[in-house]
């Protein structure tokens, strides 16, 4: 039988979901900032060498993005200490 939850718990769940989404979007903003900085470093180096080199920021950005996507799709259980 499914457990019934009072409206206050549902509201707090909604608030927690909203807070989690806000934090996840903020992480993507950090990712974008990192992408801009690393791409700028790569671009300056390519300009200095006079040729396009391997786009090395792809590796750390790819791993970072994979972690953020995994966080989004990973099933979430109850927090420790909750009943």
Beta strands, then each sheet from edge to edge (+ up, - down):
end
